[in-house]
Amino acid sequence: MTLGAVLLGQLAPWRNTAHWRIAFSGGLDSTVLLHLLANLAKSHSLPALSALHVHHGLQPAADAWPAHCQAVCDGLGVPLKIVRVQVQPGASLERAAREARYGAFIEATHCNDVLLTAQHRDDQAETLLFRLLRGAGVRGLSAMPSQRALGHGQLLRPLLNVSRAELETYARAHQLRWIEDPSNQDRQFSRNYLRHQVLPSLTERWPQAQATMARSAGHLREAQELLDELAQIDLAAAAGSNEFAWLGLPSLELASLQKLSAARQRNALSCWLNQRTRMPDSDHWSGWEDLRDATGDARPIWRLADGELHRSAGRIWWLSGPWLRAPSMVASWSNPESSLMLPDNGLLTLSGQIPGGPLHIRYRQGGEVMHLPERGHRDLKRLLNERGVPSFVRGRLPLLYRADQLLAVAGLRGLNGEAGEGWNLHWQPPSEDQGLS
């Protein structure tokens, strides 16, 4: 089977998308991918083709690459977009350059678009070995998926079953010209060391090493899919009913998780948190154990890269964005007939007959007392305890006052208005993407 036939087979499910965009570095791999697709487009009905070159500007030689890429694309009749990115300084130049590159890919990939990258089988084996040496788990060792979501579209790697030798044979047969990145020879970079020092030794002893390593990555990817299915079963069981679902916060029932083995707990939580934050390595899961095993009256917090996990009211809660910022004090509510935006704390609305008198909003300081028609004066802390209000919510519940009289507690039925007078205080809690007001 020709390389073109292999490529068409891999891309068959995506023939009806709006746009195929090739990530074109100008190197061997992406040059072959671009040439193959441009030629196939002459004899097959394919989506619109274009190329995207990301210019990092990390070395003097790179300044000539956009012109080379433009010349290649002009020769093939493929439109090219050149994006210049700023690589943020950090401990790993490789990682920073990759993040900048994929940031450009995400921005360029629109709805019903496909971005095609040219990683091949040798890259897959290299990725598996690199991650193995870093102590990755099953998800990491499954290496690069052939497809995944990217921006508003999809990223595809259609050459993962093709060796670099096959790509080079094709390139020479078609007299293609490509860029040789000098940094690819610098063995101070871990991947280059593996590529030039380790993998050649392995393939000298085991000629099929790269193919079998890529096959192992496929087995591990299948194992990860099974783990993900198990996680979904466990997460569905832990979703449970939740009287504070109106807060709009992701949460899980702690007792359901505690019934699972430690390994299944980590698997379920990894799946759940992976959508929300960068996960710690296996040596830094003690935060989960501390949160899980804390005594009933404790308020443990597991701080992660992009948010926090709290334990309260028999559940674990994911907090991020404005939920991690203390709400600013609000003074008077001069026009209670209109909604009131609370800095970092959502939106307040009064419905029904607006209570008379100057109104203002406060947050709990301690010692608040509320008068209930059938129960007399009650301590607010006790009322919150009776209702099992999560601890992290209590300090940001909007309290409606008239002078020094506490009239209502937003969000809590029976405390959020006066039935006899026909009015209610409604609170729309902050969402994760709410910015500063």
Secondary structure in CASP SS format (residue, H / E / C, confidence):
PFRMAT SS
TARGET T0000
AUTHOR 0000-0000-0000
METHOD secondary structure of the structure
MODEL  1
M C 1.00
T C 1.00
L H 1.00
G H 1.00
A H 1.00
V H 1.00
L H 1.00
L H 1.00
G H 1.00
Q H 1.00
L H 1.00
A H 1.00
P H 1.00
W H 1.00
R C 1.00
N C 1.00
T C 1.00
A C 1.00
H E 1.00
W E 1.00
R E 1.00
I E 1.00
A E 1.00
F C 1.00
S C 1.00
G C 1.00
G C 1.00
L H 1.00
D H 1.00
S H 1.00
T H 1.00
V H 1.00
L H 1.00
L H 1.00
H H 1.00
L H 1.00
L H 1.00
A H 1.00
N H 1.00
L H 1.00
A H 1.00
K H 1.00
S H 1.00
H C 1.00
S C 1.00
L C 1.00
P C 1.00
A E 1.00
L E 1.00
S E 1.00
A E 1.00
L E 1.00
H E 1.00
V E 1.00
H E 1.00
H C 1.00
G C 1.00
L C 1.00
Q C 1.00
P H 1.00
A H 1.00
A H 1.00
D H 1.00
A H 1.00
W H 1.00
P H 1.00
A H 1.00
H H 1.00
C H 1.00
Q H 1.00
A H 1.00
V H 1.00
C H 1.00
D H 1.00
G H 1.00
L H 1.00
G C 1.00
V C 1.00
P C 1.00
L E 1.00
K E 1.00
I E 1.00
V E 1.00
R E 1.00
V C 1.00
Q C 1.00
V C 1.00
Q C 1.00
P C 1.00
G C 1.00
A C 1.00
S C 1.00
L H 1.00
E H 1.00
R H 1.00
A H 1.00
A H 1.00
R H 1.00
E H 1.00
A H 1.00
R H 1.00
Y H 1.00
G H 1.00
A H 1.00
F H 1.00
I H 1.00
E H 1.00
A H 1.00
T C 1.00
H C 1.00
C C 1.00
N C 1.00
D E 1.00
V E 1.00
L E 1.00
L E 1.00
T C 1.00
A C 1.00
Q C 1.00
H C 1.00
R H 1.00
D H 1.00
D H 1.00
Q H 1.00
A H 1.00
E H 1.00
T H 1.00
L H 1.00
L H 1.00
F H 1.00
R H 1.00
L H 1.00
L H 1.00
R C 1.00
G C 1.00
A C 1.00
G C 1.00
V H 1.00
R H 1.00
G H 1.00
L H 1.00
S C 1.00
A C 1.00
M C 1.00
P C 1.00
S C 1.00
Q E 1.00
R E 1.00
A E 1.00
L E 1.00
G C 1.00
H C 1.00
G E 1.00
Q E 1.00
L E 1.00
L E 1.00
R C 1.00
P C 1.00
L C 1.00
L C 1.00
N C 1.00
V C 1.00
S C 1.00
R H 1.00
A H 1.00
E H 1.00
L H 1.00
E H 1.00
T H 1.00
Y H 1.00
A H 1.00
R H 1.00
A H 1.00
H C 1.00
Q C 1.00
L C 1.00
R C 1.00
W C 1.00
I C 1.00
E C 1.00
D C 1.00
P H 1.00
S H 1.00
N H 1.00
Q H 1.00
D C 1.00
R C 1.00
Q C 1.00
F C 1.00
S H 1.00
R H 1.00
N H 1.00
Y H 1.00
L H 1.00
R H 1.00
H H 1.00
Q H 1.00
V H 1.00
L H 1.00
P H 1.00
S H 1.00
L H 1.00
T H 1.00
E H 1.00
R H 1.00
W C 1.00
P C 1.00
Q C 1.00
A H 1.00
Q H 1.00
A H 1.00
T H 1.00
M H 1.00
A H 1.00
R H 1.00
S H 1.00
A H 1.00
G H 1.00
H H 1.00
L H 1.00
R H 1.00
E H 1.00
A H 1.00
Q H 1.00
E H 1.00
L H 1.00
L H 1.00
D H 1.00
E H 1.00
L H 1.00
A H 1.00
Q H 1.00
I H 1.00
D H 1.00
L H 1.00
A H 1.00
A H 1.00
A H 1.00
A H 1.00
G C 1.00
S C 1.00
N C 1.00
E C 1.00
F C 1.00
A H 1.00
W H 1.00
L H 1.00
G C 1.00
L C 1.00
P C 1.00
S E 1.00
L E 1.00
E E 1.00
L H 1.00
A H 1.00
S H 1.00
L H 1.00
Q H 1.00
K C 1.00
L C 1.00
S C 1.00
A H 1.00
A H 1.00
R H 1.00
Q H 1.00
R H 1.00
N H 1.00
A H 1.00
L H 1.00
S H 1.00
C H 1.00
W H 1.00
L H 1.00
N C 1.00
Q C 1.00
R C 1.00
T C 1.00
R C 1.00
M C 1.00
P C 1.00
D C 1.00
S H 1.00
D H 1.00
H H 1.00
W C 1.00
S H 1.00
G H 1.00
W H 1.00
E H 1.00
D H 1.00
L H 1.00
R H 1.00
D H 1.00
A C 1.00
T C 1.00
G C 1.00
D C 1.00
A C 1.00
R C 1.00
P C 1.00
I E 1.00
W E 1.00
R E 1.00
L E 1.00
A C 1.00
D C 1.00
G E 1.00
E E 1.00
L E 1.00
H E 1.00
R E 1.00
S E 1.00
A C 1.00
G C 1.00
R E 1.00
I E 1.00
W E 1.00
W E 1.00
L E 1.00
S C 1.00
G H 1.00
P H 1.00
W H 1.00
L H 1.00
R C 1.00
A C 1.00
P C 1.00
S C 1.00
M C 1.00
V C 1.00
A C 1.00
S E 1.00
W C 1.00
S C 1.00
N C 1.00
P C 1.00
E C 1.00
S C 1.00
S C 1.00
L E 1.00
M E 1.00
L C 1.00
P C 1.00
D C 1.00
N C 1.00
G C 1.00
L E 1.00
L E 1.00
T E 1.00
L E 1.00
S E 1.00
G E 1.00
Q C 1.00
I C 1.00
P C 1.00
G C 1.00
G C 1.00
P C 1.00
L E 1.00
H E 1.00
I E 1.00
R E 1.00
Y C 1.00
R C 1.00
Q C 1.00
G C 1.00
G C 1.00
E C 1.00
V E 1.00
M E 1.00
H E 1.00
L E 1.00
P C 1.00
E C 1.00
R C 1.00
G E 1.00
H E 1.00
R E 1.00
D E 1.00
L H 1.00
K H 1.00
R H 1.00
L H 1.00
L H 1.00
N H 1.00
E H 1.00
R H 1.00
G C 1.00
V C 1.00
P C 1.00
S H 1.00
F H 1.00
V H 1.00
R H 1.00
G C 1.00
R C 1.00
L C 1.00
P C 1.00
L E 1.00
L E 1.00
Y E 1.00
R E 1.00
A C 1.00
D C 1.00
Q E 1.00
L E 1.00
L E 1.00
A E 1.00
V E 1.00
A C 1.00
G C 1.00
L C 1.00
R C 1.00
G C 1.00
L C 1.00
N C 1.00
G E 1.00
E E 1.00
A C 1.00
G C 1.00
E C 1.00
G C 1.00
W E 1.00
N E 1.00
L E 1.00
H E 1.00
W E 1.00
Q E 1.00
P C 1.00
P C 1.00
S C 1.00
E C 1.00
D C 1.00
Q C 1.00
G C 1.00
L C 1.00
S C 1.00
END
